[in-house]
Every structure is written in structure tokens, then in C-alpha cells.
Amino acid sequence: MARQRTLISLILVFLATFLMSCGGPVISTPPPTYTQAQVQKINEYKTDIVTVRERAAELGQLIGKKEWIKVGNFIHGPMAEARLDMTYIVPNLLPNDQPAARKIARDLFDHLVKIDQAATSGNQVVAASNFAAAYSDFDKFLQLLPESSSSAEEG
């Protein structure tokens, strides 16, 4: 009786192995890509971010001249809108890029708060260092975005 159990167990192992090896082919899923709607929404908000990025020298000059009221206006105006646009873009990014984009947007917010606090206290050194860090965050965020809508149309 013990011999029959061993023989049946061995046959079942071979049968299971055979059936597993005869399974269907593994279907490879294509890498995630942007849809045309996502690219369009990203590009809609991207223009404001690029515009603020291009105005970096303006904020740098305001900090250099210690025009703290204008620095505050710039922080609460165009830069706050650009940060808001970043939060609108994040859900439209590829799933792998979303955590990094959220962290960059959070870091940017922290740097903007520090610039605003430095402007309130008149601390030019802190404002200047956080100004550089904020625009570094803009650059990092822009690198996560898709190049243009033409790449989505081709794919």
C-alpha cells in the first residue's frame, strides 16, 4: 500500500509539472504611456510653470534689492499659481513618476514658505538660498513631464 501511495504521488508530481509547463504564453504588457488627454492637460498647466521658471531672474533681483513686499507678492502670486498647477499635473503623470512629482511639489512649497518667512524678517541670505532651491525644484519637476504632445500622437 505504501508503494502505491509513493507511485501515485510521483505520477501526480509529474502531471502537475507537465501541466504547469504547458501553460499559456506569458502576455507582456506594454510600458505605460501618456494618453493624448493626459498630454493635453499637462501641457495646459505646464505653460504657467515654464513662464514662472523663466522669471527666475526677476525674483532674484527683488531679493537682491531687498524689496520684500514685491518678493512676497511674487511668492503669493505667480509662484503660488505655478505650484497649484504642479498639483494639477501630478495625477496625469505616469504612476511611477507621481511620488517623485508630489515630493518635488511639497519641497517647492517648503522653500516658498521659507522665502516668505525670510522676506517678512528681512533675511536676505535665507531668502537667496531658498530661492535657488525653489528654482531647482522647478527644474526637477519639468524634467518629469513628457516632452511634447507629438510623442504621444506617434505612440
C-alpha positions in Angstrom: 0.0 0.0 0.0 2.9 2.4 0.8 4.4 1.7 -2.5 1.2 2.6 -4.4 1.0 5.9 -2.5 4.5 6.7 -3.4 3.9 5.8 -7.1 0.7 7.8 -7.2 2.4 10.8 -5.6 5.2 10.6 -8.1 2.7 10.5 -11.0 0.8 13.5 -9.6 4.0 15.5 -9.3 5.0 14.7 -12.9 1.5 15.5 -14.1 1.4 18.8 -12.2 4.8 19.8 -13.6 3.8 18.9 -17.1 0.6 20.9 -16.8 2.4 23.9 -15.4 4.9 23.8 -18.3 2.2 23.6 -20.8 0.5 26.8 -19.6 -0.3 29.6 -22.0 2.3 32.1 -23.1 3.1 35.0 -20.8 1.5 38.1 -22.1 3.8 41.0 -21.8 2.2 44.3 -21.1 3.5 47.4 -22.9 5.1 50.1 -20.7 2.7 52.8 -19.6 2.4 55.7 -21.9 0.6 59.0 -21.8 -2.8 59.4 -23.5 -3.5 62.3 -25.7 -5.8 63.7 -23.0 -3.2 63.5 -20.3 -0.6 65.2 -22.5 -3.0 68.0 -23.4 -3.9 68.6 -19.7 -0.2 68.5 -18.7 0.7 71.0 -21.5 -2.1 73.2 -20.4 -0.6 73.7 -16.9 3.0 73.4 -18.0 3.0 76.8 -19.7 2.4 78.6 -16.4 5.2 76.7 -14.7 7.6 77.4 -17.6 6.7 81.1 -17.5 7.4 81.3 -13.8 10.7 79.4 -14.3 11.7 81.9 -16.9 11.1 84.8 -14.5 13.7 83.5 -12.0 16.0 86.5 -12.6 13.2 88.8 -11.6 12.7 87.2 -8.2 16.5 87.1 -7.7 16.7 90.8 -8.4 13.9 91.5 -5.9 15.7 89.5 -3.2 19.0 91.2 -4.1 17.4 94.7 -3.8 15.6 93.6 -0.6 12.2 94.6 -1.9 10.4 92.3 0.5 6.9 93.4 -0.3 7.4 92.6 -4.0 9.1 89.3 -3.1 6.0 88.4 -1.1 3.7 89.4 -4.0 5.8 87.3 -6.4 5.7 84.3 -4.0 2.0 84.5 -3.4 1.1 85.4 -7.0 2.8 83.7 -9.9 4.8 81.1 -7.9 1.8 80.0 -5.9 -0.2 79.6 -9.1 2.7 77.5 -10.6 2.8 75.3 -7.5 -1.0 74.8 -7.8 -0.6 73.9 -11.5 2.0 71.3 -10.4 -0.6 69.7 -8.1 -3.0 69.5 -11.1 -0.4 67.9 -13.2 0.7 65.1 -10.8 -2.4 62.9 -11.3 -1.8 62.9 -15.0 1.8 61.7 -14.8 2.8 58.1 -15.2 2.2 56.1 -12.0 6.0 55.7 -11.4 6.6 59.5 -11.7 3.8 60.6 -9.4 5.5 60.0 -6.0 8.6 61.9 -7.1 6.4 64.8 -8.5 4.5 65.0 -5.3 7.7 65.2 -3.3 9.1 67.9 -5.5 5.9 69.9 -5.2 6.0 69.6 -1.4 9.7 70.6 -1.4 8.8 73.7 -3.5 6.1 74.6 -1.1 8.5 74.4 1.8 11.0 76.6 0.0 8.3 79.2 -0.8 7.3 79.3 2.8 10.9 79.8 3.9 11.4 82.6 1.3 8.2 84.3 2.5 9.4 84.0 6.2 12.8 85.4 5.2 11.1 88.3 3.4 9.0 89.0 6.4 12.1 89.1 8.7 14.3 90.7 6.1 16.8 87.9 6.0 18.4 88.1 2.5 20.7 85.0 3.0 17.9 82.6 3.8 15.7 84.1 1.0 18.5 83.7 -1.6 19.3 80.1 -0.6 15.7 79.0 -0.7 15.2 80.9 -4.0 17.9 78.8 -5.5 16.4 75.6 -4.1 12.9 76.6 -5.3 14.0 77.0 -8.9 15.9 73.8 -8.6 12.6 72.1 -7.7 11.0 73.7 -10.8 13.8 72.2 -12.9 13.3 68.7 -11.4 9.6 68.9 -11.9 9.9 70.0 -15.5 12.2 67.0 -16.2 9.4 64.6 -15.1 7.0 66.0 -17.7 6.6 64.5 -21.2 8.5 66.4 -23.9 5.5 67.3 -26.2 2.2 66.1 -27.5 3.8 64.8 -30.7 5.4 61.9 -28.9 2.0 60.7 -27.6 0.5 61.0 -31.1 3.1 58.9 -32.6 2.9 56.1 -30.0 
